[in-house]
Amino acid sequence: MKTVYKPAAILAVLVVVALGLLSTGRHVSAASEGKVTGSIKLEGTAPHMRAIDMSKDPTCSKQHSTPVHLENVVVGSGGSLANVVVYISQGLPASAAAAVPSKPIEWDQKGCMYQPHVAGMDVGQQLKVINSDPTTHNIHPMPQPGGGNIGWNKSQPQGSPPFTTSWKAEEVAIPVKCNIHPWMHGYMVVVKGPYGVSDESGSFSLDNVPPGSYTLTAWHETYGTQTQKVTVTAGKPATVNFTFKAK
Amino acid sequence: MRKRSITWSLLLSAAVVFAFSAACWAQVTQYDEEQRMNMESHIGKLTGHATAGEPLYRRFCIGCHGPIGDGEGENAQWIDPKPRNFTLGIFKCRSTPTGTLPTDEDLYDTIGRGLVNSNMPRWFPLSDQDRADLIAYVKHFSPRFAKEKPGSVLQIPPEPPVTEERVKAGQEVFRHTECWKCHGVTGRANGPSADTLTDDFNRPIKPFNFHDGTRFKCGETDRDLYRIFMTGLDSTPMPSFADNLKPEEAWDLVMYLRSLQPMNTPEKAIAKKLGLKPINPNAAAQPQTK
């Protein structure tokens, strides 16, 4: 009986190795990868964003000549909606999902605001936390307990060097706050595979998407999520637009 | 006669099927918990067992921390700060970096020490073995303890002698790292951000008032104080300063904080002799001289 198991086990290992090689090979050859672009709109009137009173910390208020507003809803001209993270929620081949961009995401604390207010990032992608302010910030991300990510809370006094970290699991989205400056809050959106974050003009772009059919999800901190199907072909960018409704 | 034997055999087979399915069901539902009931704690030479800790927990802890360890015991609604939710595996008093699990010793010390300014008492009546068993049972509530290891323990160098220079330097650390934003320029918990603070569960929380007494949240010695600000108190606004304070600076800060306390400390005498005034927050924007 044992003699039957041994060759079978060897064969199984060989098959696994061959499949592994095949899939990586396919990933490398798929240089002609596709792209998804589009824009995000907000239908209706955007809610009023309150001006932030930074007077409790003069080092913050001194940096702004005009009042800074909350960023829960940021709209540009023509109702374009910023800070929407678009990512592939279904259909991504494992090799593309496992690929992690080598460029780190920068999370800057500047003018006692988070720049960016919403950051997309890949699982395992380097996250560089910077304090550009002449004041101390504490950076305090709070992932959902019981998920794959663990929260922490670190002080970053003025002039201290940036530090890098990363997230272990997908999570849409991890709220981040500074306890010293209670108006400072933002989100880290941790996904697998390509993602894009909409800018002030509402436009986003997902690069290096292998050809195929996918479900795209768009997330906004105030308006929740929306999904759409998309088919990507090599060499020609697919266009997908999302419209959120103001409550 | 034949009819009777058929009835009996039918009954017997029904009983067998029932017993088998019940056994399977029990195995499925209890699998996770059973696995974690093997949890042990190791404190020095002591080994604690979750199975031995369970009756102790049900006797002493269940009223506040609840039957499933989620901090929702029947007394919880009357308590502030709220009892700890053990299912999350997040603890304030750690010798390990922020975001990592505490060591068994950390949890053991918390049982013996209690948590000042909260309803958690010092559990003097419990024997060392009882405390070790309770730690094993407390750990069994969170899947984190089954999957992760505690972080690496903060190394604290021996405390240097108290000098005038160190107390003065400590005040500079206090100013530069902006402890005063929450704890206030004289340590009275009245800094500009003090009344806006919330914990990770969005409940209001107060910073520590250094004039309150001799005990801190996680101990009362100089080493405890050093450890508190270096590792931070997870789930509260108190961050970790380990990345940005050198051991000497941390000891300087400990000495300055001692001068703020109500009892007569050598540090306080030095501060008095130096005529050390509370820091001026408006000078805080000046760049640090290195």
Contacts between the chains, C-beta under 8 A, distances in Angstrom:
chain1	res1	chain2	res2	distance
A	56	B	192	4.3
A	56	B	193	6.9
A	57	B	181	7.6
A	57	B	192	6.5
A	57	B	193	8.0
A	58	B	282	7.0
A	58	B	285	6.8
A	59	B	284	7.0
A	59	B	285	4.7
A	62	B	285	7.5
A	134	B	285	5.5
A	134	B	287	6.9
A	135	B	178	6.7
A	135	B	284	7.5
A	135	B	285	7.5
A	136	B	176	7.8
A	136	B	177	5.8
A	136	B	178	3.7
A	136	B	181	6.9
A	138	B	237	7.0
A	138	B	239	3.8
A	139	B	239	7.7
A	140	B	237	7.2
A	140	B	239	6.7
A	142	B	200	5.4
A	145	B	87	7.9
A	145	B	88	4.2
A	145	B	90	6.9
A	146	B	87	7.5
A	146	B	88	7.0
A	146	B	143	7.7
A	150	B	99	4.9
A	150	B	100	7.7
A	150	B	144	7.9
A	151	B	90	7.3
A	151	B	99	6.3
A	151	B	200	6.8
A	151	B	234	7.3
A	151	B	235	7.8
A	152	B	97	7.9
A	152	B	98	4.3
A	152	B	99	3.2
A	152	B	234	7.3
A	152	B	240	7.4
A	153	B	98	5.4
A	153	B	99	7.9
A	153	B	232	5.3
A	153	B	234	6.5
A	153	B	236	7.8
A	153	B	237	7.4
A	153	B	238	7.2
A	153	B	239	4.4
A	153	B	240	6.4
A	154	B	98	6.1
A	154	B	232	7.3
A	154	B	239	5.3
A	154	B	240	5.2
A	154	B	243	6.0
A	155	B	177	6.4
A	155	B	232	7.7
A	155	B	239	4.0
A	155	B	240	6.5
A	155	B	241	4.9
A	155	B	243	7.6
A	155	B	244	6.4
A	156	B	243	7.7
A	156	B	244	6.9
A	157	B	176	6.0
A	157	B	177	4.7
A	157	B	178	6.7
A	157	B	244	5.5
A	158	B	176	7.3
A	158	B	287	7.6
A	158	B	288	7.0
A	159	B	287	7.1
A	159	B	288	6.0
A	160	B	243	7.3
A	160	B	244	4.5
A	163	B	243	6.0
A	179	B	182	7.5
A	179	B	193	6.9
A	179	B	197	5.8
A	179	B	198	7.8
A	179	B	237	3.3
A	179	B	239	7.6
A	180	B	178	6.9
A	180	B	181	4.8
A	180	B	182	6.9
A	180	B	193	5.0
A	180	B	237	7.8
A	181	B	193	7.2
A	182	B	193	6.8
A	182	B	196	4.1
A	182	B	197	7.8
